[in-house]
């Protein structure tokens, strides 16, 4: 009975206070906090030059990137927005050392997706070759969802 009462009180306390996570420490100013780059693969129409970052978030909340049509955007996110991105990155395992992102089968002509996260005193770079070229699972699927959702969020917030 005491255990049920204690569990009920803990549940009520969680509801009343909200499920607030601790802030993730990150650099400020014009230092990079999050960067997503998709490098060019090999094949016709590629010249070996990599495009600018698909998305970049700086410590002061500046978010910039480019759309599929090549146009660029920039806006200022709030600290709460930056924290949400970092928490989503944490949920995807991006604040930890990178796992093995090798695809199940080799994708020889595909570029890499590179996600750089600078938070909690560490710099982590997650690199996956040919991300999204096959049905993804595990860590590759989590990385793909994070990249797609984060880029879509930024593009939808850009004026």
C-alpha contacts under 8 A as a table, 3 or more apart, distances in Angstrom:
res1	aa1	res2	aa2	distance
1	X	4	X	5.19
1	X	5	X	6.25
2	X	5	X	5.05
2	X	6	X	6.02
3	X	6	X	5.06
3	X	7	X	6.02
4	X	7	X	5.05
4	X	8	X	6.04
5	X	8	X	5.04
5	X	9	X	6.17
6	X	9	X	5.12
6	X	10	X	6.17
7	X	10	X	5.11
7	X	11	X	6.14
8	X	11	X	5.06
8	X	12	X	6.12
9	X	12	X	5.04
9	X	13	X	6.03
10	X	13	X	5.07
10	X	14	X	6.18
11	X	14	X	5.11
11	X	15	X	6.31
12	X	15	X	5.09
12	X	16	X	6.11
13	X	16	X	5.11
13	X	17	X	5.99
14	X	17	X	5.33
14	X	18	X	5.44
14	X	19	X	6.10
15	X	18	X	5.19
15	X	19	X	7.32
17	X	20	X	7.70
23	X	83	X	6.42
24	X	83	X	6.48
24	X	86	X	6.78
24	X	87	X	7.46
24	X	119	X	6.64
24	X	120	X	6.20
25	X	119	X	5.62
25	X	120	X	4.83
25	X	121	X	7.32
26	X	33	X	6.45
26	X	59	X	6.78
26	X	118	X	6.40
26	X	119	X	4.46
26	X	120	X	6.05
26	X	121	X	7.25
27	X	31	X	6.00
27	X	32	X	7.32
27	X	33	X	6.48
27	X	59	X	5.26
27	X	118	X	7.27
27	X	119	X	7.10
28	X	31	X	6.00
28	X	58	X	7.19
28	X	59	X	3.77
28	X	60	X	5.46
29	X	58	X	6.82
29	X	59	X	4.90
29	X	60	X	4.68
30	X	58	X	5.41
30	X	59	X	5.81
30	X	60	X	6.33
30	X	62	X	8.00
31	X	58	X	5.41
31	X	59	X	5.51
32	X	35	X	6.95
32	X	56	X	7.06
32	X	57	X	6.08
32	X	58	X	4.50
32	X	59	X	6.22
32	X	118	X	6.96
33	X	56	X	7.73
33	X	57	X	5.65
33	X	58	X	5.26
33	X	59	X	5.79
33	X	116	X	7.72
33	X	117	X	5.67
33	X	118	X	4.80
33	X	119	X	6.74
34	X	55	X	7.83
34	X	56	X	5.71
34	X	57	X	5.04
34	X	58	X	6.99
34	X	115	X	7.24
34	X	116	X	5.58
34	X	117	X	4.70
34	X	118	X	6.47
35	X	53	X	6.58
35	X	54	X	7.70
35	X	55	X	5.66
35	X	56	X	4.41
35	X	57	X	6.37
35	X	114	X	7.89
35	X	115	X	5.69
35	X	116	X	5.04
35	X	117	X	6.71
36	X	53	X	5.73
36	X	54	X	5.52
36	X	55	X	5.13
36	X	56	X	6.47
36	X	113	X	7.21
36	X	114	X	5.71
36	X	115	X	4.62
36	X	116	X	6.51
36	X	147	X	7.35
37	X	51	X	7.64
37	X	52	X	7.06
37	X	53	X	4.57
37	X	54	X	5.23
37	X	55	X	7.06
37	X	113	X	5.83
37	X	114	X	5.11
37	X	115	X	6.56
38	X	50	X	7.63
38	X	51	X	7.31
38	X	53	X	7.30
38	X	54	X	6.76
38	X	111	X	6.72
38	X	112	X	5.69
38	X	113	X	4.51
38	X	114	X	6.26
39	X	50	X	5.12
39	X	51	X	6.69
39	X	111	X	5.00
39	X	112	X	5.20
39	X	113	X	6.46
39	X	114	X	7.82
40	X	46	X	6.67
40	X	48	X	6.63
40	X	49	X	7.07
40	X	50	X	5.60
40	X	51	X	7.51
40	X	110	X	7.25
40	X	111	X	4.76
40	X	112	X	7.28
41	X	46	X	7.09
41	X	48	X	7.89
41	X	109	X	5.24
41	X	110	X	4.30
41	X	111	X	3.73
41	X	112	X	7.38
42	X	46	X	6.30
42	X	48	X	7.63
42	X	108	X	7.93
42	X	109	X	4.75
42	X	110	X	6.47
42	X	111	X	7.23
43	X	46	X	5.95
43	X	109	X	6.54
46	X	49	X	7.49
51	X	54	X	7.76
52	X	65	X	7.93
53	X	56	X	6.29
53	X	65	X	6.29
53	X	66	X	7.71
54	X	65	X	5.03
54	X	66	X	5.65
54	X	67	X	7.71
54	X	151	X	7.58
55	X	63	X	7.17
55	X	64	X	5.77
55	X	65	X	4.30
55	X	66	X	7.04
55	X	151	X	6.57
55	X	154	X	7.83
56	X	62	X	7.98
56	X	63	X	5.66
56	X	64	X	5.35
56	X	65	X	6.17
57	X	61	X	6.30
57	X	62	X	5.72
57	X	63	X	4.56
57	X	64	X	6.71
57	X	82	X	7.93
58	X	61	X	5.40
58	X	62	X	5.20
58	X	63	X	6.54
59	X	62	X	7.23
60	X	76	X	7.93
60	X	79	X	7.90
61	X	76	X	5.26
61	X	77	X	4.70
61	X	78	X	5.97
61	X	79	X	6.47
61	X	82	X	6.62
62	X	74	X	7.01
62	X	75	X	5.87
62	X	76	X	4.54
62	X	77	X	6.16
63	X	74	X	5.48
63	X	75	X	5.38
63	X	76	X	5.94
63	X	77	X	6.60
63	X	154	X	7.33
64	X	72	X	7.32
64	X	73	X	5.52
64	X	74	X	4.20
64	X	75	X	6.61
65	X	72	X	5.66
65	X	73	X	5.63
65	X	74	X	6.71
66	X	69	X	7.95
66	X	70	X	5.84
66	X	71	X	5.52
66	X	72	X	4.09
66	X	73	X	6.01
67	X	70	X	5.33
67	X	71	X	5.50
67	X	72	X	6.18
67	X	73	X	7.78
67	X	155	X	7.27
68	X	71	X	7.50
73	X	155	X	7.72
73	X	158	X	6.10
73	X	159	X	7.51
74	X	158	X	6.40
74	X	159	X	7.99
75	X	157	X	7.75
75	X	158	X	5.97
75	X	159	X	7.44
77	X	81	X	5.86
77	X	82	X	6.80
78	X	81	X	5.07
78	X	82	X	6.46
79	X	82	X	5.00
79	X	83	X	6.12
80	X	83	X	5.02
80	X	84	X	6.18
81	X	84	X	5.06
81	X	85	X	6.30
82	X	85	X	5.12
82	X	86	X	6.23
83	X	86	X	5.02
83	X	87	X	6.03
84	X	87	X	5.06
84	X	88	X	6.08
85	X	88	X	5.10
85	X	89	X	6.09
85	X	150	X	7.41
86	X	89	X	4.84
86	X	90	X	6.06
86	X	119	X	7.94
87	X	90	X	4.88
87	X	91	X	6.16
88	X	91	X	4.98
88	X	92	X	6.28
88	X	146	X	7.31
89	X	92	X	5.01
89	X	93	X	6.29
89	X	94	X	5.08
89	X	95	X	6.62
89	X	146	X	6.89
90	X	93	X	4.98
90	X	94	X	5.36
90	X	95	X	5.16
90	X	96	X	7.62
91	X	94	X	7.50
92	X	139	X	7.68
92	X	142	X	5.39
92	X	143	X	6.43
92	X	146	X	6.82
93	X	96	X	5.58
93	X	98	X	7.88
93	X	139	X	7.86
93	X	142	X	7.97
94	X	97	X	7.36
94	X	98	X	7.03
94	X	117	X	7.01
94	X	124	X	7.18
94	X	126	X	7.26
94	X	143	X	8.00
95	X	117	X	6.97
95	X	119	X	7.09
95	X	122	X	7.99
95	X	124	X	6.71
96	X	124	X	7.21
97	X	124	X	6.44
98	X	101	X	7.90
98	X	124	X	7.09
98	X	125	X	6.94
98	X	126	X	5.48
99	X	126	X	8.00
99	X	139	X	7.19
101	X	127	X	6.95
101	X	128	X	5.26
101	X	129	X	7.59
101	X	139	X	6.84
101	X	140	X	5.95
102	X	128	X	6.67
102	X	129	X	6.98
103	X	106	X	6.23
103	X	107	X	7.43
103	X	128	X	7.69
103	X	129	X	6.95
103	X	130	X	7.46
103	X	131	X	7.88
103	X	140	X	7.86
107	X	110	X	5.80
107	X	129	X	7.20
107	X	130	X	6.01
110	X	129	X	6.59
110	X	130	X	4.82
111	X	129	X	5.92
111	X	130	X	5.65
112	X	127	X	6.44
112	X	128	X	5.48
112	X	129	X	4.21
112	X	130	X	5.75
112	X	131	X	6.99
113	X	127	X	5.67
113	X	128	X	5.29
113	X	129	X	6.30
113	X	130	X	7.25
113	X	131	X	6.35
114	X	125	X	6.79
114	X	126	X	5.65
114	X	127	X	4.47
114	X	128	X	6.60
115	X	125	X	5.64
115	X	126	X	5.08
115	X	127	X	6.47
116	X	123	X	7.13
116	X	124	X	5.74
116	X	125	X	4.44
116	X	126	X	6.40
117	X	123	X	5.79
117	X	124	X	5.27
117	X	125	X	6.47
118	X	121	X	7.10
118	X	122	X	5.74
118	X	123	X	4.42
118	X	124	X	6.41
119	X	122	X	5.54
119	X	123	X	6.60
128	X	131	X	5.78
128	X	140	X	7.28
130	X	133	X	5.47
130	X	134	X	7.94
131	X	134	X	7.40
131	X	136	X	7.75
131	X	140	X	7.10
131	X	144	X	6.59
132	X	135	X	6.74
132	X	136	X	6.63
132	X	144	X	6.63
136	X	140	X	5.77
136	X	141	X	4.70
136	X	144	X	7.82
137	X	140	X	5.75
137	X	141	X	4.58
137	X	142	X	7.59
138	X	141	X	5.37
138	X	142	X	6.44
139	X	142	X	5.08
139	X	143	X	6.13
140	X	143	X	5.09
140	X	144	X	6.08
141	X	144	X	5.03
141	X	145	X	6.15
142	X	145	X	5.26
142	X	146	X	6.16
143	X	146	X	5.11
143	X	147	X	6.15
144	X	147	X	5.22
144	X	148	X	6.07
145	X	148	X	5.20
145	X	149	X	5.86
146	X	149	X	5.31
146	X	150	X	5.84
147	X	150	X	5.27
147	X	151	X	6.04
148	X	151	X	5.40
148	X	152	X	6.08
149	X	152	X	5.09
149	X	153	X	6.02
150	X	153	X	5.04
150	X	154	X	6.25
151	X	154	X	5.18
151	X	155	X	6.14
152	X	155	X	5.19
152	X	156	X	6.06
153	X	156	X	5.23
153	X	157	X	6.31
154	X	157	X	5.19
154	X	158	X	6.23
155	X	158	X	5.24
